[in-house]
Amino acid sequence: MSLKEKRNRPRTPDVEPDLLEQGISQLELEIRTLQDWIGSIGPGEVEHRRSYEDMLRSRQEMLVSLKRQQTELAQKSSK
C-alpha cells in the first residue's frame, strides 16, 4: 500500500460488532484485574506499580478507542 493510499484510507476500519463487544469485555476485565493488582501493591514496590499503571493506562486508551468505534458503527448502521 502506497503512502498516499494509507493517508486516504478510512481512520477506523469496519469491525464486526460481535468482535468489538468481545474486545470491550476483555479490556474491561483486564482493567479490573490491573486495578486490583495496583491496589494490592505495597508502598515499596514502585517499579511494579509504575509498570501496572502503564498497562492500565494503555488498556483504558484501547477501551476508549473500541467504544468510539462501537458508537460510530451503531450510528452508521442506524442510517
Z-matrix of the N, CA and C atoms (Angstrom, degrees):
N
C 1 1.444
C 2 1.526 1 107.99
N 3 1.326 2 115.17 1 129.81
C 4 1.462 3 119.55 2 -179.24
C 5 1.526 4 110.67 3 -74.59
N 6 1.316 5 115.17 4 164.25
C 7 1.463 6 120.61 5 179.58
C 8 1.531 7 110.39 6 -61.30
N 9 1.324 8 116.65 7 -39.36
C 10 1.464 9 120.46 8 179.61
C 11 1.528 10 110.71 9 -64.40
N 12 1.333 11 116.88 10 -41.44
C 13 1.466 12 120.47 11 178.15
C 14 1.531 13 110.93 12 -64.03
N 15 1.326 14 116.19 13 -39.44
C 16 1.465 15 119.88 14 179.28
C 17 1.522 16 110.86 15 -63.86
N 18 1.335 17 116.88 16 -39.47
C 19 1.463 18 120.57 17 -179.87
C 20 1.519 19 112.03 18 -68.04
N 21 1.327 20 116.79 19 -31.83
C 22 1.461 21 120.79 20 -175.33
C 23 1.522 22 114.19 21 -92.15
N 24 1.312 23 118.01 22 -5.11
C 25 1.462 24 118.95 23 -179.68
C 26 1.532 25 109.60 24 -75.34
N 27 1.314 26 116.33 25 157.53
C 28 1.467 27 119.00 26 179.71
C 29 1.529 28 110.99 27 -60.93
N 30 1.327 29 116.22 28 146.06
C 31 1.467 30 120.51 29 -178.30
C 32 1.520 31 111.62 30 -68.19
N 33 1.306 32 117.60 31 -36.14
C 34 1.459 33 119.66 32 179.16
C 35 1.519 34 109.05 33 -116.81
N 36 1.312 35 116.97 34 119.25
C 37 1.459 36 119.62 35 179.10
C 38 1.527 37 109.94 36 -70.24
N 39 1.321 38 115.49 37 154.66
C 40 1.460 39 119.03 38 175.79
C 41 1.518 40 108.96 39 -69.22
N 42 1.305 41 115.18 40 128.61
C 43 1.456 42 121.68 41 -178.66
C 44 1.518 43 107.43 42 -125.75
N 45 1.314 44 116.09 43 142.35
C 46 1.459 45 120.42 44 178.52
C 47 1.525 46 109.85 45 -63.43
N 48 1.334 47 117.95 46 135.73
C 49 1.471 48 120.94 47 -179.39
C 50 1.531 49 113.28 48 -56.05
N 51 1.331 50 117.25 49 -39.93
C 52 1.472 51 120.05 50 179.77
C 53 1.522 52 111.19 51 -63.73
N 54 1.313 53 116.07 52 -39.18
C 55 1.462 54 120.51 53 179.55
C 56 1.532 55 110.65 54 -66.36
N 57 1.317 56 116.56 55 -40.23
C 58 1.464 57 120.53 56 176.18
C 59 1.524 58 110.52 57 -61.45
N 60 1.324 59 116.56 58 -45.29
C 61 1.465 60 120.95 59 -179.45
C 62 1.528 61 111.11 60 -62.07
N 63 1.325 62 116.93 61 -41.15
C 64 1.471 63 120.62 62 177.77
C 65 1.524 64 110.82 63 -64.13
N 66 1.319 65 116.45 64 -42.83
C 67 1.462 66 120.68 65 179.29
C 68 1.520 67 111.79 66 -63.27
N 69 1.323 68 116.18 67 -41.70
C 70 1.465 69 120.89 68 178.78
C 71 1.522 70 110.34 69 -63.88
N 72 1.323 71 116.85 70 -45.49
C 73 1.473 72 120.51 71 179.04
C 74 1.519 73 111.33 72 -61.25
N 75 1.319 74 116.50 73 -43.41
C 76 1.464 75 120.83 74 -179.86
C 77 1.531 76 110.95 75 -63.22
N 78 1.320 77 116.56 76 -45.36
C 79 1.465 78 119.77 77 179.69
C 80 1.524 79 111.77 78 -64.47
N 81 1.327 80 117.40 79 -39.56
C 82 1.465 81 119.92 80 178.00
C 83 1.525 82 110.92 81 -61.97
N 84 1.329 83 116.79 82 -39.85
C 85 1.465 84 121.10 83 177.16
C 86 1.531 85 110.77 84 -64.53
N 87 1.325 86 116.73 85 -45.45
C 88 1.463 87 120.72 86 179.49
C 89 1.530 88 111.29 87 -63.60
N 90 1.326 89 117.11 88 -38.03
C 91 1.465 90 121.08 89 179.08
C 92 1.525 91 110.44 90 -64.11
N 93 1.335 92 116.93 91 -45.30
C 94 1.473 93 119.82 92 177.93
C 95 1.525 94 111.06 93 -61.39
N 96 1.333 95 116.69 94 -41.72
C 97 1.464 96 121.09 95 179.36
C 98 1.523 97 110.62 96 -62.32
N 99 1.326 98 116.91 97 -47.03
C 100 1.464 99 120.54 98 179.18
C 101 1.523 100 111.61 99 -62.76
N 102 1.318 101 116.96 100 -40.19
C 103 1.467 102 119.87 101 177.87
C 104 1.529 103 110.90 102 -61.88
N 105 1.334 104 116.54 103 -40.04
C 106 1.471 105 120.32 104 176.81
C 107 1.522 106 110.83 105 -63.84
N 108 1.337 107 116.57 106 -44.12
C 109 1.469 108 120.54 107 179.87
C 110 1.524 109 110.15 108 -61.76
N 111 1.323 110 116.20 109 -45.16
C 112 1.466 111 120.26 110 -179.24
C 113 1.530 112 109.98 111 -61.56
N 114 1.323 113 116.02 112 -39.21
C 115 1.456 114 120.16 113 179.35
C 116 1.515 115 113.76 114 -65.66
N 117 1.333 116 116.47 115 -23.96
C 118 1.466 117 119.61 116 -177.52
C 119 1.529 118 113.20 117 -96.97
N 120 1.328 119 117.24 118 -1.85
C 121 1.467 120 120.63 119 -178.91
C 122 1.523 121 109.71 120 -76.61
N 123 1.312 122 114.86 121 134.12
C 124 1.464 123 120.38 122 178.59
C 125 1.518 124 112.21 123 -73.55
N 126 1.327 125 116.79 124 163.24
C 127 1.469 126 121.24 125 -177.09
C 128 1.531 127 113.60 126 -63.36
N 129 1.319 128 117.95 127 -23.64
C 130 1.460 129 120.19 128 -178.14
C 131 1.515 130 114.23 129 -86.26
N 132 1.317 131 117.59 130 -2.41
C 133 1.468 132 121.14 131 -175.98
C 134 1.531 133 110.99 132 -102.75
N 135 1.305 134 115.03 133 60.56
C 136 1.467 135 121.90 134 -174.95
C 137 1.527 136 111.71 135 -62.34
N 138 1.322 137 117.52 136 -43.77
C 139 1.471 138 120.74 137 -178.17
C 140 1.528 139 111.41 138 -63.93
N 141 1.334 140 116.57 139 -42.37
C 142 1.463 141 119.56 140 178.03
C 143 1.528 142 110.55 141 -62.75
N 144 1.322 143 115.70 142 -44.31
C 145 1.464 144 120.27 143 179.72
C 146 1.530 145 110.38 144 -59.93
N 147 1.309 146 116.83 145 -46.45
C 148 1.466 147 121.08 146 -179.13
C 149 1.532 148 110.48 147 -61.17
N 150 1.318 149 115.93 148 -43.23
C 151 1.457 150 120.76 149 -179.90
C 152 1.531 151 111.38 150 -62.78
N 153 1.338 152 116.23 151 -48.03
C 154 1.465 153 120.00 152 179.85
C 155 1.528 154 111.42 153 -66.15
N 156 1.318 155 117.36 154 -35.94
C 157 1.465 156 120.05 155 178.29
C 158 1.524 157 111.00 156 -66.91
N 159 1.336 158 117.23 157 -36.46
C 160 1.468 159 120.67 158 175.32
C 161 1.526 160 110.46 159 -63.88
N 162 1.341 161 115.96 160 -44.39
C 163 1.470 162 120.14 161 178.14
C 164 1.526 163 110.50 162 -61.81
N 165 1.322 164 116.19 163 -42.48
C 166 1.462 165 121.34 164 -179.92
C 167 1.527 166 110.49 165 -61.99
N 168 1.315 167 116.69 166 -47.12
C 169 1.468 168 121.44 167 179.75
C 170 1.531 169 110.58 168 -59.57
N 171 1.316 170 116.47 169 -43.13
C 172 1.457 171 121.24 170 179.92
C 173 1.529 172 111.36 171 -61.83
N 174 1.320 173 116.11 172 -45.03
C 175 1.464 174 119.86 173 -179.91
C 176 1.528 175 111.52 174 -68.11
N 177 1.314 176 117.25 175 -35.25
C 178 1.462 177 119.91 176 177.09
C 179 1.528 178 110.62 177 -65.02
N 180 1.323 179 116.82 178 -38.93
C 181 1.467 180 120.54 179 177.36
C 182 1.525 181 110.68 180 -65.60
N 183 1.335 182 116.44 181 -42.13
C 184 1.467 183 119.85 182 177.79
C 185 1.527 184 110.57 183 -62.81
N 186 1.331 185 116.62 184 -40.37
C 187 1.462 186 121.03 185 -179.98
C 188 1.528 187 110.65 186 -62.44
N 189 1.314 188 117.05 187 -44.03
C 190 1.469 189 120.94 188 177.88
C 191 1.528 190 109.65 189 -59.68
N 192 1.318 191 116.38 190 -42.74
C 193 1.460 192 121.10 191 -179.74
C 194 1.531 193 111.38 192 -63.49
N 195 1.329 194 116.74 193 -45.13
C 196 1.466 195 119.90 194 179.90
C 197 1.525 196 111.50 195 -65.98
N 198 1.319 197 117.22 196 -39.65
C 199 1.466 198 119.79 197 178.84
C 200 1.526 199 110.77 198 -66.38
N 201 1.326 200 116.79 199 -35.55
C 202 1.465 201 120.73 200 176.48
C 203 1.534 202 109.63 201 -64.01
N 204 1.335 203 116.21 202 -44.44
C 205 1.464 204 119.95 203 178.04
C 206 1.524 205 110.75 204 -62.08
N 207 1.329 206 116.24 205 -39.97
C 208 1.457 207 120.83 206 179.88
C 209 1.535 208 110.29 207 -62.56
N 210 1.318 209 116.73 208 -42.46
C 211 1.464 210 121.60 209 178.73
C 212 1.523 211 110.71 210 -64.52
N 213 1.327 212 116.44 211 -44.96
C 214 1.467 213 120.53 212 179.36
C 215 1.520 214 110.92 213 -62.90
N 216 1.319 215 116.80 214 -40.12
C 217 1.460 216 121.31 215 179.53
C 218 1.525 217 110.37 216 -65.62
N 219 1.321 218 116.88 217 -40.77
C 220 1.466 219 121.17 218 178.70
C 221 1.529 220 110.35 219 -64.62
N 222 1.325 221 116.76 220 -39.62
C 223 1.465 222 120.38 221 179.14
C 224 1.523 223 110.90 222 -67.24
N 225 1.341 224 116.39 223 -39.30
C 226 1.468 225 120.77 224 178.12
C 227 1.521 226 110.95 225 -62.29
N 228 1.331 227 115.70 226 -45.26
C 229 1.462 228 119.78 227 -174.80
C 230 1.524 229 112.37 228 -73.56
N 231 1.331 230 117.81 229 -20.00
C 232 1.466 231 120.10 230 179.37
C 233 1.526 232 112.12 231 -84.92
N 234 1.319 233 117.05 232 -8.56
C 235 1.478 234 120.75 233 -179.74
C 236 1.499 235 111.42 234 -84.72
